[in-house]
């Protein structure tokens, strides 16, 4: 646990980031299987979920956040305050738990959901990471 207070991102911004991620993941699936495949295939929602997990895991590891988080100026960081990037397994665990829906809806007063608690992460506004008021 860090010895300083971490400013967590608001629930509304995190939900907006998830909507952006889900929309982008859906577009990728529609491009890959076509609009007809999207509307006819009962598994298309699972394809979207798979694209989301891969996208969010890789971008969280490489860039500090999923596409939606980056667009909404949020970052996912380690809760321990070490400043080290979030690892692949941490990011994967976090994003799989997001797909289960319940973990993000059950959260502590500091704003960290069960998915963040399990992965040792926290979603923060970009200004909290950069130290500037961008």
C-alpha atoms as a printed R data frame, in Angstrom:
    type eleno elety resid chain resno       x       y       z
1   ATOM     1    CA   UNK     A     1   0.000   0.000   0.000
2   ATOM     2    CA   UNK     A     2   1.446   3.376  -0.924
3   ATOM     3    CA   UNK     A     3   2.292   5.897   1.746
4   ATOM     4    CA   UNK     A     4   0.506   8.684  -0.139
5   ATOM     5    CA   UNK     A     5  -3.069   9.282  -1.229
6   ATOM     6    CA   UNK     A     6  -3.766   8.337  -4.840
7   ATOM     7    CA   UNK     A     7  -6.374  10.377  -6.695
8   ATOM     8    CA   UNK     A     8  -8.667   7.861  -8.361
9   ATOM     9    CA   UNK     A     9 -10.622   8.539 -11.530
10  ATOM    10    CA   UNK     A    10 -14.321   9.263 -11.212
11  ATOM    11    CA   UNK     A    11 -16.786   6.471 -11.804
12  ATOM    12    CA   UNK     A    12 -18.367   8.460 -14.665
13  ATOM    13    CA   UNK     A    13 -15.030   8.832 -16.508
14  ATOM    14    CA   UNK     A    14 -14.235   5.169 -16.053
15  ATOM    15    CA   UNK     A    15 -17.648   4.206 -17.460
16  ATOM    16    CA   UNK     A    16 -17.152   6.573 -20.403
17  ATOM    17    CA   UNK     A    17 -13.790   4.914 -21.076
18  ATOM    18    CA   UNK     A    18 -15.461   1.490 -21.015
19  ATOM    19    CA   UNK     A    19 -18.164   2.653 -23.454
20  ATOM    20    CA   UNK     A    20 -15.459   3.953 -25.814
21  ATOM    21    CA   UNK     A    21 -13.588   0.643 -25.505
22  ATOM    22    CA   UNK     A    22 -16.701  -1.397 -26.133
23  ATOM    23    CA   UNK     A    23 -17.696   0.692 -29.161
24  ATOM    24    CA   UNK     A    24 -14.183   0.407 -30.637
25  ATOM    25    CA   UNK     A    25 -14.063  -3.348 -29.968
26  ATOM    26    CA   UNK     A    26 -17.464  -3.771 -31.611
27  ATOM    27    CA   UNK     A    27 -16.269  -1.854 -34.680
28  ATOM    28    CA   UNK     A    28 -13.231  -4.131 -34.959
29  ATOM    29    CA   UNK     A    29 -15.470  -7.208 -34.840
30  ATOM    30    CA   UNK     A    30 -17.871  -5.744 -37.427
31  ATOM    31    CA   UNK     A    31 -14.928  -5.022 -39.744
32  ATOM    32    CA   UNK     A    32 -13.572  -8.562 -39.277
33  ATOM    33    CA   UNK     A    33 -16.815 -10.544 -39.676
34  ATOM    34    CA   UNK     A    34 -18.953  -8.022 -41.531
35  ATOM    35    CA   UNK     A    35 -22.210  -6.368 -40.524
36  ATOM    36    CA   UNK     A    36 -24.216  -9.449 -41.547
37  ATOM    37    CA   UNK     A    37 -22.027 -11.689 -39.433
38  ATOM    38    CA   UNK     A    38 -22.356  -9.290 -36.535
39  ATOM    39    CA   UNK     A    39 -26.141  -9.285 -36.569
40  ATOM    40    CA   UNK     A    40 -26.550 -13.015 -37.358
41  ATOM    41    CA   UNK     A    41 -23.881 -14.564 -35.134
42  ATOM    42    CA   UNK     A    42 -24.999 -15.216 -31.562
43  ATOM    43    CA   UNK     A    43 -21.341 -15.239 -30.505
44  ATOM    44    CA   UNK     A    44 -20.568 -11.737 -31.783
45  ATOM    45    CA   UNK     A    45 -20.819 -10.331 -28.240
46  ATOM    46    CA   UNK     A    46 -18.171 -12.808 -27.107
47  ATOM    47    CA   UNK     A    47 -15.977 -11.803 -30.047
48  ATOM    48    CA   UNK     A    48 -16.312  -8.191 -28.885
49  ATOM    49    CA   UNK     A    49 -15.378  -9.222 -25.362
50  ATOM    50    CA   UNK     A    50 -12.321 -11.074 -26.664
51  ATOM    51    CA   UNK     A    51 -11.194  -8.074 -28.700
52  ATOM    52    CA   UNK     A    52 -11.714  -5.856 -25.643
53  ATOM    53    CA   UNK     A    53  -9.645  -8.119 -23.367
54  ATOM    54    CA   UNK     A    54  -6.786  -8.325 -25.873
55  ATOM    55    CA   UNK     A    55  -6.867  -4.601 -26.687
56  ATOM    56    CA   UNK     A    56  -7.172  -3.448 -23.096
57  ATOM    57    CA   UNK     A    57  -4.518  -5.845 -21.820
58  ATOM    58    CA   UNK     A    58  -1.946  -4.962 -24.462
59  ATOM    59    CA   UNK     A    59  -2.530  -1.204 -24.347
60  ATOM    60    CA   UNK     A    60  -2.610  -1.142 -20.541
61  ATOM    61    CA   UNK     A    61   0.742  -2.921 -20.516
62  ATOM    62    CA   UNK     A    62   2.328  -0.832 -23.272
63  ATOM    63    CA   UNK     A    63   0.670   2.593 -22.922
64  ATOM    64    CA   UNK     A    64  -0.834   2.691 -19.432
65  ATOM    65    CA   UNK     A    65  -4.461   2.242 -20.384
66  ATOM    66    CA   UNK     A    66  -6.945   0.796 -22.820
67  ATOM    67    CA   UNK     A    67  -7.975   2.769 -25.902
68  ATOM    68    CA   UNK     A    68 -10.966   4.177 -23.997
69  ATOM    69    CA   UNK     A    69  -8.840   5.139 -21.008
70  ATOM    70    CA   UNK     A    70  -6.290   6.860 -23.226
71  ATOM    71    CA   UNK     A    71  -9.016   8.796 -25.067
72  ATOM    72    CA   UNK     A    72 -10.633   9.919 -21.793
73  ATOM    73    CA   UNK     A    73  -7.227  10.847 -20.350
74  ATOM    74    CA   UNK     A    74  -7.130   8.147 -17.698
75  ATOM    75    CA   UNK     A    75  -4.327   5.756 -16.861
76  ATOM    76    CA   UNK     A    76  -4.074   2.449 -15.031
77  ATOM    77    CA   UNK     A    77  -1.140   2.372 -12.626
78  ATOM    78    CA   UNK     A    78   0.164   0.046  -9.953
79  ATOM    79    CA   UNK     A    79  -1.404   0.796  -6.603
80  ATOM    80    CA   UNK     A    80   1.905   0.278  -4.792
81  ATOM    81    CA   UNK     A    81   3.155   3.646  -6.071
82  ATOM    82    CA   UNK     A    82   6.320   2.074  -7.511
83  ATOM    83    CA   UNK     A    83   5.885   3.825 -10.845
84  ATOM    84    CA   UNK     A    84   6.588   0.575 -12.679
85  ATOM    85    CA   UNK     A    85   4.272  -0.235 -15.602
86  ATOM    86    CA   UNK     A    86   1.376  -2.602 -15.052
87  ATOM    87    CA   UNK     A    87   2.459  -6.124 -16.026
88  ATOM    88    CA   UNK     A    88   0.738  -8.273 -18.658
89  ATOM    89    CA   UNK     A    89  -0.711 -10.703 -16.118
90  ATOM    90    CA   UNK     A    90  -1.970  -7.857 -13.909
91  ATOM    91    CA   UNK     A    91  -3.604  -6.196 -16.905
92  ATOM    92    CA   UNK     A    92  -5.094  -9.477 -18.117
93  ATOM    93    CA   UNK     A    93  -6.558 -10.295 -14.693
94  ATOM    94    CA   UNK     A    94  -7.973  -6.789 -14.378
95  ATOM    95    CA   UNK     A    95  -9.644  -6.842 -17.795
96  ATOM    96    CA   UNK     A    96 -11.078 -10.339 -17.485
97  ATOM    97    CA   UNK     A    97 -12.633  -9.263 -14.182
98  ATOM    98    CA   UNK     A    98 -14.072  -6.154 -15.869
99  ATOM    99    CA   UNK     A    99 -15.814  -8.496 -18.327
100 ATOM   100    CA   UNK     A   100 -17.478 -10.283 -15.423
101 ATOM   101    CA   UNK     A   101 -19.288  -6.959 -14.740
102 ATOM   102    CA   UNK     A   102 -19.726  -7.378 -10.963
103 ATOM   103    CA   UNK     A   103 -16.120  -6.613  -9.842
104 ATOM   104    CA   UNK     A   104 -16.146  -3.024 -11.194
105 ATOM   105    CA   UNK     A   105 -19.557  -2.389  -9.597
106 ATOM   106    CA   UNK     A   106 -18.357  -3.392  -6.122
107 ATOM   107    CA   UNK     A   107 -15.850  -0.817  -4.991
108 ATOM   108    CA   UNK     A   108 -14.226   0.702  -1.923
109 ATOM   109    CA   UNK     A   109 -14.759   4.284  -0.770
110 ATOM   110    CA   UNK     A   110 -11.501   5.255  -2.522
111 ATOM   111    CA   UNK     A   111 -13.044   4.206  -5.868
112 ATOM   112    CA   UNK     A   112 -11.054   1.003  -6.436
113 ATOM   113    CA   UNK     A   113 -13.234  -1.851  -7.633
114 ATOM   114    CA   UNK     A   114 -12.687  -5.528  -6.923
115 ATOM   115    CA   UNK     A   115 -10.906  -5.844 -10.280
116 ATOM   116    CA   UNK     A   116  -8.375  -3.193  -9.205
117 ATOM   117    CA   UNK     A   117  -7.980  -4.751  -5.754
118 ATOM   118    CA   UNK     A   118  -7.290  -8.197  -7.267
119 ATOM   119    CA   UNK     A   119  -4.792  -6.827  -9.807
120 ATOM   120    CA   UNK     A   120  -3.100  -4.296  -7.506
121 ATOM   121    CA   UNK     A   121  -3.998  -1.416  -9.824
122 ATOM   122    CA   UNK     A   122  -5.890   1.853  -9.774
123 ATOM   123    CA   UNK     A   123  -7.421   4.072 -12.495
124 ATOM   124    CA   UNK     A   124  -6.263   7.643 -12.194
125 ATOM   125    CA   UNK     A   125  -6.683  10.871 -14.173
126 ATOM   126    CA   UNK     A   126  -3.703  11.653 -16.406
127 ATOM   127    CA   UNK     A   127  -2.884  14.754 -14.356
128 ATOM   128    CA   UNK     A   128  -2.345  12.537 -11.283
129 ATOM   129    CA   UNK     A   129   0.282  10.557 -13.190
130 ATOM   130    CA   UNK     A   130   1.994  13.420 -14.958
131 ATOM   131    CA   UNK     A   131   1.852  15.859 -12.075
132 ATOM   132    CA   UNK     A   132   0.525  18.574 -14.338
133 ATOM   133    CA   UNK     A   133  -2.890  20.090 -14.855
134 ATOM   134    CA   UNK     A   134  -3.320  19.132 -18.509
